[in-house]
Amino acid sequence: MVRSMTGYGRSVGTVDGLTVTVEIKSVNHRYFEYNCRVPRAFLFLEEGLKPIVQSAISRGKIDVFVTVASGENSSAHITLNNAFANEYYNALKQIKDNFEVIDDISVSLIAKNPEVFTVEHREVDQNEFIKQVEVIAKDALAAFNKMREDEGQRLANDIKDKLSQLLTLVDNVEAQSPVTLENYRNRLYGKMSEILQDRTVDEGRLLTEVALFADKIAVDEETVRLKSHITGFYGFLDGNSTEGKKIDFLIQEMNRETNTIGSKAQDSEIAATVVEMKWIIEKIREQIQNIE
């Protein structure tokens, strides 16, 4: 199943009388990068949650936010840091006096500084606390993955539409190749007839020149491989496991075959088709950067 690398999930639960909220969000990244923000008193959760997150996500820049709020039955103790609050208040007054600004110092302004209050929770059993928070984190991961899967399905449908367009263009190249060869044969015959005038054109020499040209512009190997890559791409999108890195390699091969076709093109119509093919492949490449 195709999953986008971007997503968001949130879950809230109660652990030991405390309200715990776990939020998970991710953005595109070539590798797995984990960052967890937790309250200072619960730093042990940071590494405790990492294995759960890593087991569900293969790559992306992952941010996990854990907030812990006191519930009705909690025994949190809040202490005012009088010395710090006093110094902070005096510093604000000094700013007022030095710069002659309006005095808007208030309790709410001072209280916004996290160093003014110290919140102490009772000691908790870390192992048991982690186990219960893991349940909340798994619920957040479920919501997170649901969003990624929904976005991944939209990506897959868009890519399939572009693959269908690309396949049609490859068929056009294959159909145009014999026409290019026949046009070359006619032009060559006309030039030889003009040069030789009343003398007979050497059909053997004409066939040799046409055969050499046919070998030079032959793109059947490239179109066959390109079609095979497109089929493989469909297989990735419809499979149970999709790895963005493997798809990235496949798109490189598709681009290489298209460039080879372009270098062999001796026909303006094929050249124009190749330009359109490269544009579609580039659009697909942009989309797969969002796939996990």
Buried (B, 14 or more C-beta within 10 A) or exposed (E): BBBBBBBBBBBBBBBBBBBBBBBBBBEBEEEBEBEBEBEEBBEBBBEBBBEBBEEBBBBBBBBBBBBBEBBEEBEBEEEEBEEBBEEBBEEBEEEBEEEEEEEEBEEEEBEEEEEBEEBEBEEBEEEEBBEBBBEBBBBBBEBBBEBBBEBBBBBBEEBBEBBEBBBEBBEBBBEBBEEBBEEBBEEBBEEBBEEEEEEEBEEEEBEEBBEEBBEEBEBEEBBEBBBEBBEBBBEBBEEEEBBBEEBBEBBEBBBEBBBBBBEBBBBEEBEEBBEEBBEBBEBBBEBBEBBB
